[in-house]
Amino acid sequence: MRTGTKYRRRVVSNLAACLLLGVTGGAALANEVVVATTGGAYEKALREAWFDPFTRQTGIRIVTVAGSNSQMRSKAAAMVAADNVTWDLFMQGEIQASSDQHRQVAQDLSDFCRQFAGRADLPGDTCTPAGVRLLSNATLLSFRSDAFKGATPETWADMWDTQRFPGGRAFPNFDDPWRVMAAALLADGVPRSALFPLDIDRALAKLDQIRPAVSLWWKTGDQSVQGMRNGDYSIGQIWLSRAQALKNEGLPVAWSYKASFLVSDRIALLKQAPNRENALKLAAFWLNSPEAQAKVCEALSCTPPSAAAIALMSPQARATMPSSDDVKTYLVVPDSQWINAHAARMLERWNAWIR
């Protein structure tokens, strides 16, 4: 009996010690990384090509939380302000990643990025203090190819032409309205070279014309996908990665680079991230794994950061990328500096208009 009693006491003592360690050093003990993503097909591609191979190699588990970009920004800012950070990495658009607000919540990665300086396969801005580039993509005009007979829509002016191309329309409605305003201005005849600074009054006036045809104001990529899958709209401004996911399902979906904005996504490290070192290992794994990048962009029709990854992609996947003529003639590269400087005014005007 005494032996049993001593054994039980030892077990209780060890358990108490473990519990104490869990309370005082839980973040250090957690063999994981918490990543905030936009969910859906995007997260699925990242998990299969990046997260799961990383876990198999390192034993570090990837825990994901999903939300819209605006939700991620708000949550990240709130956690840092409250000194209660539970995420490690979060996804951020290239434009927002260059803003003052981003610098207030994201850890400066200058030291981390030095190991990638001079890499021949990576552009010089792949790893910056603001974060690591995940991929380059497009927000563009996408449509159901079975909705029209004969000609199909190609330009933003075509999206406004509800007589020639009937059916519902879809636009994003979150805290980043520049791309909707820019599309309206291009549809109204503003040349690409004169797009910025955006004429907000003219853009909203043009949007007044198409508003009755808009059947979906989507807030997340999944909403845009589900809307097209259900036939809720025939033409929409959506992310190319989501359009490609629909096409991969076998749906009759097409898109036009003649109505497109070039955008990139970064993954950023939060200040006070509880699993900082594991998170940096995950980021390094991405930049050091052309195979993972190629697999993601095969699924999402994106451009990976590494030239070596592009070489690994199939001819069919490379064919979906914008051509040099598309880039030269049609694709709009947004003015990040202007957008960030006028973000609050644009959002105020947008919220007043959309109500």
C-alpha atoms as one frame of an Amber mdcrd trajectory, in Angstrom:
protein
   0.000   0.000   0.000   2.794   2.391   0.847   4.429   1.760  -2.530   1.135
   2.474  -4.255   0.677   5.631  -2.223   4.182   6.858  -3.074   3.556   6.122
  -6.746   0.298   8.043  -6.732   1.991  10.962  -4.971   4.776  10.973  -7.549
   2.235  10.943 -10.408   0.305  13.803  -8.822   3.523  15.729  -8.297   4.614
  15.222 -11.903   1.173  16.195 -13.172   1.246  19.372 -11.102   4.643  20.238
 -12.515   3.367  19.699 -16.058   0.312  21.828 -15.412   2.483  24.598 -14.028
   4.712  24.491 -17.097   1.628  24.586 -19.283   0.418  27.739 -17.556   3.723
  29.554 -17.397   5.294  28.417 -20.645   2.450  27.142 -22.831   3.511  29.115
 -25.898   7.064  27.813 -25.678   5.866  24.225 -25.299   3.356  24.368 -28.141
   4.891  22.635 -31.153   2.712  24.544 -33.568   2.200  27.664 -35.638  -1.125
  29.515 -35.776  -1.791  31.010 -39.225  -4.723  33.261 -40.150  -5.880  32.667
 -43.741  -8.822  33.558 -45.959  -9.958  29.925 -45.939 -11.573  28.004 -48.776
  -9.654  26.874 -51.855  -6.776  29.208 -50.998  -6.156  27.592 -47.619  -6.679
  24.102 -49.043  -3.915  24.677 -51.600  -1.559  26.069 -48.969  -2.193  23.165
 -46.621  -1.634  20.456 -49.199   1.470  22.002 -50.756   3.083  23.873 -47.854
   1.657  23.274 -44.385   1.421  19.480 -44.464   4.886  18.900 -46.017   6.349
  21.297 -43.428   4.692  19.331 -40.618   5.950  16.028 -41.990   9.493  17.377
 -42.129   9.592  19.239 -38.811   6.818  17.798 -36.650   5.460  21.324 -36.150
   1.670  21.407 -36.476  -0.056  24.188 -38.440  -3.278  25.474 -36.899  -5.359
  27.740 -39.128  -8.060  30.284 -38.406 -10.065  31.729 -41.286 -11.549  35.143
 -41.906 -11.791  37.942 -44.417  -8.817  40.248 -44.938 -10.557  43.062 -43.075
 -11.376  40.759 -40.168  -7.755  39.621 -40.000  -6.485  43.199 -39.935  -8.909
  44.197 -37.190  -8.211  41.127 -35.081  -4.435  41.443 -35.454  -4.514  45.103
 -34.398  -6.750  44.327 -31.416  -4.537  41.466 -30.202  -1.346  43.532 -30.373
  -2.998  46.508 -28.665  -4.261  44.246 -25.858  -0.906  42.459 -25.519  -2.781
  39.172 -26.007  -1.546  37.716 -29.286  -2.690  34.176 -30.100  -1.807  34.108
 -33.820   1.675  33.881 -35.279   1.246  34.661 -38.972  -1.487  36.402 -40.923
  -2.056  37.117 -44.600  -2.020  40.633 -45.915  -2.397  42.174 -49.332   0.664
  43.871 -50.810  -0.920  47.312 -50.587  -1.926  47.023 -46.943   1.458  45.530
 -46.085   3.082  48.808 -47.094   0.891  50.907 -44.795   1.700  52.505 -41.427
  -1.114  50.477 -39.837   0.580  47.247 -40.887   3.884  48.296 -39.349   2.145
  48.838 -36.027   1.101  45.176 -35.766   3.688  43.263 -37.818   7.170  42.322
 -36.672  10.008  43.813 -38.719  11.576  40.919 -40.669  14.742  42.723 -41.787
  17.055  40.323 -39.946  15.166  37.255 -41.157  15.230  38.456 -44.766  19.010
  38.782 -44.962  19.381  35.050 -45.630  17.437  35.448 -48.897  19.268  38.522
 -50.190  20.943  37.932 -53.513  19.020  34.764 -54.331  19.010  34.550 -58.120
  15.550  32.956 -58.269  13.843  35.508 -56.007  13.039  39.152 -56.846  14.636
  41.614 -54.461  11.342  42.499 -52.756  10.259  38.902 -52.067  11.206  39.182
 -48.394  10.814  42.636 -46.876  10.443  44.056 -43.359   6.661  43.885 -43.910
   6.510  40.155 -44.674   7.205  37.324 -47.096   5.559  37.267 -50.514   3.302
  34.264 -50.932   2.215  34.755 -54.520   1.166  37.274 -57.124  -2.347  37.150
 -58.442  -5.022  39.246 -60.063  -8.394  40.711 -59.249 -10.211  40.552 -62.549
 -13.369  40.173 -64.569 -14.556  36.569 -64.432 -17.705  35.170 -66.003 -19.706
  32.038 -66.672 -18.842  31.061 -70.231 -22.220  29.309 -70.629 -24.127  32.541
 -69.932 -23.552  34.154 -73.327 -23.866  33.155 -76.946 -21.241  34.492 -79.304
 -19.032  37.244 -77.889 -17.944  37.126 -74.258 -17.110  40.060 -71.946 -13.507
  41.230 -71.941 -13.329  44.729 -70.461 -14.802  46.635 -67.533 -16.938  48.516
 -70.059 -18.399  45.131 -71.043 -19.295  44.480 -67.415 -21.353  47.668 -67.427
 -23.055  46.668 -70.698 -26.064  44.802 -69.303 -27.879  44.850 -72.652 -25.167
  42.988 -74.534 -24.170  40.837 -71.574 -27.242  40.286 -69.381 -27.274  38.754
 -65.927 -26.349  39.599 -62.382 -23.073  41.264 -61.402 -20.797  40.741 -58.410
 -18.331  43.099 -56.728 -16.390  42.946 -53.469 -17.608  44.968 -50.507 -15.044
  45.099 -47.736 -12.678  47.713 -46.338 -10.661  48.034 -49.559 -12.887  49.665
 -52.219 -10.196  51.020 -54.538 -10.487  48.126 -57.022 -14.233  48.636 -57.516
 -13.742  52.366 -58.008 -10.855  51.745 -60.408 -12.949  49.338 -62.483 -15.717
  51.942 -62.686 -13.296  54.591 -63.934 -11.816  52.277 -66.560 -15.348  51.407
 -67.680 -16.035  55.146 -67.958 -13.130  55.613 -70.352 -10.296  56.688 -68.061
  -7.025  55.395 -69.574  -4.896  53.080 -67.494  -2.054  55.608 -67.419  -4.297
  58.268 -65.834  -6.156  56.037 -63.372  -4.387  57.290 -60.234  -5.191  59.395
 -58.360  -8.689  57.915 -58.432 -11.536  60.325 -59.155 -13.868  59.093 -56.411
 -16.852  61.239 -57.447 -16.674  60.026 -61.050 -16.249  56.413 -59.918 -19.320
  56.470 -57.685 -21.374  58.122 -60.402 -20.420  55.306 -62.774 -21.245  52.731
 -60.111 -24.714  54.264 -59.795 -25.361  53.008 -63.341 -24.605  49.350 -62.600
 -25.878  49.155 -59.046 -29.342  47.774 -59.976 -27.654  44.815 -61.723 -25.401
  43.884 -58.791 -26.811  40.695 -57.279 -23.881  39.976 -54.961 -21.665  42.256
 -52.888 -19.253  39.649 -51.592 -17.149  40.003 -48.462 -15.063  36.837 -48.697
 -13.547  34.782 -51.481 -15.767  31.876 -50.526 -18.854  34.033 -51.008 -17.734
  34.979 -54.515 -17.157  31.302 -55.336 -20.482  30.148 -53.950 -22.319  32.912
 -55.803 -20.923  31.900 -59.172 -21.365  28.215 -58.394 -25.049  28.868 -57.680
 -25.523  31.027 -60.771 -26.235  34.135 -58.681 -24.283  36.269 -61.142 -22.910
  35.933 -64.655 -20.029  38.438 -64.461 -18.065  39.373 -61.376 -14.962  41.108
 -60.136 -13.285  38.320 -58.182  -9.837  36.960 -57.401  -8.230  34.849 -60.095
  -7.354  32.194 -57.522 -11.072  31.716 -56.820 -11.992  31.668 -60.498  -9.363
  28.996 -61.104 -10.722  26.949 -58.204 -14.165  27.015 -59.820 -12.713  25.982
 -63.163 -10.896  23.126 -61.425 -14.321  21.933 -60.235 -15.388  21.642 -63.860
 -17.615  24.719 -63.916 -17.810  26.787 -67.133 -15.754  29.725 -65.848 -13.462
  32.050 -67.807 -11.767  35.406 -67.226 -10.131  38.302 -69.007  -6.759  39.885
 -68.315  -7.990  42.901 -70.259  -9.888  43.797 -67.073  -7.462  43.015 -64.281
  -5.465  44.443 -61.403  -2.163  42.877 -60.416  -1.991  42.173 -56.682   0.227
  40.159 -54.371  -0.213  38.540 -50.983   2.276  38.519 -48.148   2.409  36.583
 -44.929   3.398  38.669 -41.926   4.620  37.846 -38.423   2.641  39.449 -35.627
   4.429  41.324 -32.903   4.527  39.186 -29.728   3.750  36.051 -31.743   3.723
  33.135 -29.249   5.463  30.710 -31.621   7.826  33.135 -33.314  10.676  30.762
 -34.142   8.365  28.089 -35.515   6.612  30.729 -37.612   9.891  31.885 -39.125
  10.784  28.283 -39.914   7.493  27.982 -41.796   8.160  31.187 -43.745  11.687
  30.048 -44.632  10.338  26.665 -45.736   8.081  28.446 -48.218  10.847  30.511
 -49.800  13.179  27.495 -49.898  10.596  25.165 -51.480   9.991  25.855 -55.182
   8.044  22.585 -55.304   5.527  23.856 -52.737   5.170  27.190 -54.525   4.642
  25.474 -57.865   1.959  23.184 -56.467   0.053  26.081 -54.896   0.112  28.094
 -58.109  -0.899  25.072 -60.167  -4.067  24.993 -58.065  -4.694  28.743 -57.827
  -3.429  29.998 -61.197  -1.022  32.394 -59.526   2.592  33.407 -60.024   4.961
  32.079 -57.346   7.797  34.208 -55.972  10.561  31.878 -57.177  11.525  31.616
 -60.842  12.548  28.042 -60.070   8.949  27.325 -59.065   7.612  28.691 -62.348
   9.896  26.276 -64.184   8.342  23.386 -62.246   4.773  24.267 -63.217   3.002
  22.474 -66.039   2.713  24.097 -69.480  -1.045  24.259 -68.932  -0.636  26.199
 -65.674   1.929  28.565 -67.147  -0.468  29.217 -70.026  -3.036  30.661 -67.586
  -0.578  33.296 -66.405  -0.851  36.728 -68.013   1.287  37.044 -71.119   3.919
  39.729 -71.516   1.466  41.533 -73.819  -1.242  41.354 -71.143   1.141  42.833
 -68.579   2.336  45.554 -70.941  -1.043  46.557 -72.342  -3.799  45.742 -69.872
  -2.836  44.813 -66.322  -3.123  47.654 -63.839  -0.521  47.863 -61.097  -2.194
  49.835 -58.285  -0.558  52.888 -56.747  -0.011  51.585 -53.207   1.227  54.914
 -51.862  -1.854  56.806 -53.058  -4.258  54.099 -51.909  -2.805  53.980 -48.397
  -2.727  57.762 -48.119  -6.423  58.027 -49.082  -7.754  54.762 -47.656  -9.830
  56.387 -44.902 -11.479  58.884 -47.258 -12.230  56.199 -49.853 -13.770  53.929
 -47.237 -15.879  56.741 -45.790 -17.246  57.610 -49.224 -17.763  53.947 -50.083
 -19.665  53.161 -46.876 -21.922  56.167 -47.435 -22.612  55.053 -51.015 -23.165
  51.332 -50.382 -25.750  51.814 -47.617
